[in-house]
């Protein structure tokens, strides 16, 4: 086996145990959403995906970036006093 083939294999999975290319099942688990909801996101073109023939796959880096684009920023911040009362 060539050295670059070994390198490609070792980079196929990341430290979190998910591969770099995800099936519908794995992408739903990675995003912690249902497959049904993921299919709806794909159908509406709300999420980045790739088709290989009829198969839908996702690059994990695209999903991670997509999550970052959809972060809701807080509108309110705790003062130290409010934070202490909240922790109670």
N, C-alpha and C positions, 0 to 999 in steps of 0.2 A: 504494500500500500504506500502511495506517495506521501511525502511529508505534508504537502498542502491539503491532502484529503483528511489526514489526521487533525489538522488545524481546523478545517471546516466542521468536522464532527464535534470537536470540543467546544466550538462556538455555537452549536445548534441549540444548546440549553443554557439558560442563565442561572444565576445563584438562587432565584426564587423557584426553580424547578419547572418553569414554563419554557417551551421552545420559542425561538424567535419568530417562527411562522405558526399561527394558531388556526385550528379548525373552528367551526361554529361552536362546538361543545366547549373547547378549551377557552375560546375568547369569552364566552358567557361566564365561565368560572373565573377567569382572570378579572373580568369587570364586575363580578358578583351580581349579575342580572340573569333573568331567565332567557332561554334560547328564543322563546316567542318574542320577547321584547327586542332582542338583538336582531331577529329577522325583520321586525318592524323598522328598526333604525336603518338597516341595510336597504329595505324597500323604499324608504323615504330619502335615501342618500344623505342621512344625517351623520354617518360614521364612515371613516375610510376603510375600504376593503379592496380585495383583488379577486378576480375570477380566474381560475385555472380550469378551462373547459366549462363545465357546469358547476364546479366546486367553488364555494366561497371560502376564502382564507383571509387572514389578517396578519399584518406585520405587527409584532408586539410594540415596537417603537412608535408606530402610527397610533395605536390605541393609547399609549402612555401620553403622547403629545396631545391627542384629542381630549383626554381627560383634563389636561392642563389648560386647554382653551375654554373649558366649561366650568371653571372654578367660580363659585359665587363668593364674592368678597364681602366681609362683614360690614354692616352699616353702623354698628354700635360697638364701642369698646368699653370694657370695664375699667373703672377707677380702682385703685388698690383697695379702697374701703368696700366697694361693691363686690369685688372679687372675694374678699374675706367673708362677707355676708353670704355670698352664694355658696362657698365651700362649707359654711355653717357649722 
